[in-house]
């Protein structure tokens, strides 16, 4: 690990440990080189304050520390200390000195011979210890393998359920080393680590990841559908790596199988025969069914069960010698996954553990009586309240009230299963309905060119979201701007054709609706200012509005609620007229008939209506951080309008709209006189302004 100097904002002391420098930083926190009073050097991981401010996070953190302690001590850098109740939670582990496998290969080239064999054996032993404790690593990769003086050591259980529920801006999992089931958003168990083991050994032998490089969607598509490129491997180790990279988790060897095979002269003979895969034939189905209900939560038994115990023991002893002192360090144990938990939602599992297609009658949860909405407190606003509590108590109280309003839960990262599961489970227990904002379609909002395979990855991702929701209640706001920024139009000429976008949206709606009777899906309906009612009606018909529950309006504007509702009603009538007549226009005097689509309105920022600048700008950008705006009606289904299913908070009141130059040079917003944060970033002053200007007031 490379040691960096402490920065000005870094602490110099944590508990009884003096901090000497930085070892690294991830989504969960910063790792420091520390020193005990007696002079022993240790690794100190300080959890980001934005996470440990949440009491639920601290409880999960304590659980993950306990999980780390279960990993056998003979192959672990033990957790030496931890304080989950400190002002900032931290843990202390043995310090592991040495370069990472990633750095070593890039600096000195691939490993060969006994060095490669020893690495493979050491990692296999590490995984056996981890899995034996009921933990899944979930982020095994070259940078998490350190080449210490006493042998390779696996570190950092980097991305378990804890990270999934807390991280909103980082990829959960390293794409080049993810398993097919991680890509598909399916149940992840020890077999996923075996796939990552194979990828890491392949990198060590060939100097490149086995599924190449490129954009994230391209890599993920290769992992799911293509055979790996295995350079620098031959003989028995090639057989082992090939078996570990089977697309089906059930076809891969266990960590014990790898240990046994690596300690024999003919490793491949000890492995179970895998079913056909893209390497050798027809790909198996991914993912397999979870274990049957009642199956003990233990590491799956080795296919070699029943072999002579004494012989197996001798093989393990030989492996111990070959692997030297392999260590599983716990520098990132804050996010360890307790893998025996079944990821399939309980409400969707049958007696055999499979996920059936529901035969229940579809029901839109927004059209039931007495609907309440559920979300966790908005984290950024809650953190801001804590920061201001001492010196600005009135503002802090306002931020607390803002944080408490239910808001749409963003799904815009490769791995969102834990986020979805947490939300639908908590909402079900509370008797509420979660609202998800799905904003992950390649090219969906920025008109960027999309690769041929990227959309296939996206559709698999959507299916994973749908599986996690199951038959529980949920509302999905599907891809804002996907029909405003339509491929093939003059403003979006690089991203394909309109029909391709329509097809992609129809498929996503079908995945979310089929077999999921409690899920309501709403499509992009834009606003009355752009691109026009008739244009949006045609686009919604093309995207399959008849298969969805309706459309949403006002996510990109600040139109007052009455005006947004009138636009929604006009758009609904226009769609009905076009569907009835088959035409491309909707005259004002045309009869829409009785089959009108419903809609929802985003009221998160429209309490003061739209902004009209008093100064003249070349491009006023009235949508970009307009001053004097406020939050609007709280989320409710009591709209008083038959076609308006709900008012929702879809956008975030405190999120910056970006650098608003308004046609001027430089980064400063000429209206506000400051440089605004980048688009989507939290802006405390903006949030406070909108909370103060709330209509009705926040109470």
Helices and strands as residue ranges (DSSP letters): E 13-14, E 17-25, E 29-35, E 41-47, H 49-52, H 55-69, G 73-75, E 76-77, E 79-83, E 90-94, E 99-100, H 101-108, H 113-132, E 135-136, G 142-144, E 145-148, E 151-154, H 161-166, G 175-177, H 180-183, H 190-206, H 216-225, H 235-244, G 249-251, H 255-262, G 267-270, H 309-323, E 327-329, G 333-335, E 337-338, G 346-348, G 365-367, E 373-374, H 379-388, H 393-404, E 409-411, H 417-430, E 433-438, H 454-469, E 474-478, H 498-513, E 519-524, H 533-542, E 550-553, H 561-581, E 598-602, E 644-648, H 684-692
